[in-house]
Amino acid sequence: MLSIKPTFFTHKTDKKQSSLLVLPPNNTFISNFNKQSDLYIIEGCVIMYDSIILETGTYISIKNFEITNNTNENAMIFIYEEPKRHDGLELILKKSDQKWHTNSINGLKQTILRNVDHSLYLVSFAKGTKIPFHRHKKGEEIFVLQGELWNQSSSLKEGEWIRMLPNIGHAPYAKRETLILLRNGHL
């Protein structure tokens, strides 16, 4: 068994961390962060605590966890962590249970994964969708799951992440179909 460690997007000393975990076949990852975690299964299938099957597209809110990949393919999991949250919520939301909603912006759809303490969404952009310039008072993080998200003169490609500090403005748009994991209201 390998010693598995996530790749941190944020500095390891940051109290609100974002990381990507690639879990190879026939391996287990045990969190020792002692933090509340939001997990999103980007790719693959893992088993939590030897009995709960978590497939691609599943969202989990949990404190401390153990996941095993018993398949022949890598599993990829995005992890947001905070040292303490007020709700202690534990939740598993499978892809089939996620409800998509249209937005006032044409071509934009979203599903709410979490809306306590902070917001966590999956957001789908149709080709050509543009969001007007805006700011987030409590910051925002974006991880591109599919496609490419543009902002003025630069872009985030699939697998890339950005953290925008409070009151930073942006006007994101998509030149092709794009799916992002969006977290805001937490910084």
C-alpha positions in Angstrom: 0.0 0.0 0.0 1.3 3.5 -0.9 1.5 6.5 1.3 -1.2 8.6 -0.3 -1.3 12.4 0.2 -3.5 15.0 -1.4 -2.1 17.8 -3.6 -2.8 21.0 -1.8 -3.9 24.1 -3.9 -3.7 26.2 -0.7 -0.7 26.3 1.7 -0.8 23.5 4.2 -1.0 26.1 7.0 -4.1 27.7 5.6 -7.0 27.1 7.9 -9.4 26.7 4.9 -7.7 24.2 2.6 -8.5 23.0 -0.9 -6.8 19.9 -2.3 -7.1 17.2 -4.9 -6.6 13.5 -4.0 -5.8 11.0 -6.6 -6.3 7.6 -5.0 -4.7 4.7 -6.9 -6.3 1.3 -7.3 -6.4 -0.9 -4.2 -5.4 1.9 -1.8 -7.0 3.6 1.2 -6.8 7.2 2.3 -7.5 8.1 6.0 -7.9 11.7 6.8 -6.1 12.9 9.8 -6.9 16.5 9.4 -9.4 16.6 12.3 -11.4 19.1 10.1 -14.8 19.2 8.6 -14.5 18.2 5.0 -16.6 18.7 1.8 -15.6 16.0 -0.6 -16.7 15.8 -4.3 -15.9 12.6 -6.2 -14.7 13.9 -9.6 -13.9 10.5 -11.1 -14.1 6.9 -10.1 -15.7 4.9 -7.3 -14.6 4.6 -3.7 -15.9 2.9 -0.6 -16.2 4.8 2.7 -15.9 2.9 6.0 -16.0 -0.5 4.1 -19.7 -0.2 3.2 -20.8 3.1 1.7 -20.2 3.2 -2.1 -19.5 6.7 -3.5 -19.5 7.1 -7.2 -18.5 9.9 -9.6 -20.6 13.1 -8.9 -21.2 12.3 -5.2 -20.9 15.1 -2.6 -20.0 14.3 1.0 -19.9 16.5 4.1 -18.0 14.7 6.9 -15.5 15.1 9.7 -12.6 12.7 9.4 -13.0 9.9 6.9 -11.6 6.7 5.4 -12.0 5.9 1.7 -10.8 2.9 -0.3 -10.4 2.5 -4.0 -11.1 -1.2 -4.8 -11.2 -0.7 -8.5 -8.6 -1.0 -11.3 -8.7 2.8 -12.1 -7.6 5.9 -10.2 -10.2 7.8 -8.2 -10.1 11.6 -8.1 -11.6 13.5 -5.1 -11.7 17.2 -4.5 -11.5 18.1 -0.8 -12.4 21.4 0.9 -11.5 21.5 4.6 -12.1 23.8 7.6 -11.0 23.3 11.1 -14.4 24.0 12.6 -17.9 24.6 11.3 -20.9 25.4 13.4 -23.3 22.7 12.0 -21.3 19.5 12.1 -23.4 18.4 9.2 -22.8 14.9 7.8 -24.4 14.4 4.4 -24.0 12.2 1.3 -25.7 13.6 -1.8 -25.5 11.2 -4.8 -25.5 12.5 -8.3 -29.0 11.1 -8.9 -30.3 13.1 -6.0 -28.9 16.5 -7.1 -31.6 18.9 -8.4 -30.5 21.2 -11.2 -32.0 24.7 -11.4 -31.9 27.3 -14.2 -30.7 30.7 -13.4 -31.7 34.2 -14.4 -28.7 34.1 -16.7 -29.4 32.4 -20.0 -27.3 29.2 -20.4 -26.5 28.8 -16.7 -27.7 25.9 -14.4 -26.7 25.1 -10.9 -27.2 22.5 -8.2 -26.7 23.3 -4.6 -24.5 20.8 -2.8 -24.3 22.8 0.5 -25.8 26.0 1.7 -25.0 26.1 5.4 -22.0 28.3 6.6 -20.9 28.6 3.0 -22.3 27.7 -0.4 -21.0 24.9 -2.6 -22.5 24.5 -6.1 -22.0 22.6 -9.3 -22.5 25.2 -12.0 -23.0 24.4 -15.7 -22.3 26.9 -18.4 -23.7 26.4 -21.9 -21.4 27.5 -24.7 -21.4 31.3 -24.9 -22.8 31.9 -21.4 -21.6 35.1 -19.8 -22.0 36.3 -16.2 -21.9 40.1 -15.6 -19.1 41.6 -13.6 -19.7 41.0 -9.8 -17.8 40.7 -6.5 -18.1 38.3 -3.6 -17.9 39.9 -0.2 -16.6 36.7 1.4 -14.5 35.3 -1.4 -14.9 32.5 -3.9 -13.1 29.4 -5.1 -13.5 27.7 -8.5 -12.4 24.3 -9.6 -13.0 23.5 -13.3 -14.4 20.0 -13.7 -14.9 20.1 -17.5 -14.3 22.6 -20.1 -12.7 26.0 -19.7 -13.8 29.1 -17.8 -12.7 32.5 -19.0 -12.4 35.9 -17.2 -11.4 39.0 -19.1 -8.1 37.9 -20.6 -7.2 34.6 -18.9 -8.8 31.2 -18.4 -9.0 28.2 -16.1 -8.8 24.9 -17.8 -10.1 21.5 -16.7 -8.4 20.5 -13.4 -7.3 24.1 -12.5 -8.3 26.0 -9.4 -8.5 29.6 -8.2 -9.2 31.3 -5.0 -10.5 34.9 -5.2 -10.2 36.8 -1.9 -13.1 38.9 -0.6 -14.2 41.7 -2.8 -12.2 40.6 -5.9 -14.4 41.1 -9.0 -14.8 39.0 -12.1 -17.0 38.4 -15.1 -16.7 34.7 -16.0 -17.8 33.3 -19.3 -17.6 30.0 -21.2 -16.6 29.6 -24.9 -17.7 25.9 -24.7 -19.8 23.8 -22.3 -18.1 24.0 -18.9 -18.8 22.5 -15.5 -17.3 24.0 -12.3 -17.3 23.3 -8.6 -17.9 26.7 -6.9 -17.5 27.5 -3.2 -18.2 31.0 -1.8 -19.1 32.8 1.4 -16.3 31.2 3.5 -13.3 33.5 3.5 
